[in-house]
């Protein structure tokens, strides 16, 4: 059976794959937060950025979304949880 030639459209670009890998790493860091951090409003905002906003954004805007989400995750990891 002959294989179909892979077109440029079938494979993600290197930049797109890198952004997706960064997104997955941030989602993993969010999952590792404890329950007190997950109760903060920033947790939900970071999830919205990494899911809904990331998927809806064009390739150029995804980097900015990842930077904002990374900042929020950093804050959530460092916040003194009361």
Buried (B, 14 or more C-beta within 10 A) or exposed (E): EEEEEEEEEEEEEEEEEEBBEBBEEBBEBBEEBEEEBBEBEBBEBBBEBBEEBBEEBEEEEBBEBBEBBBEBBEEBEEEEEE
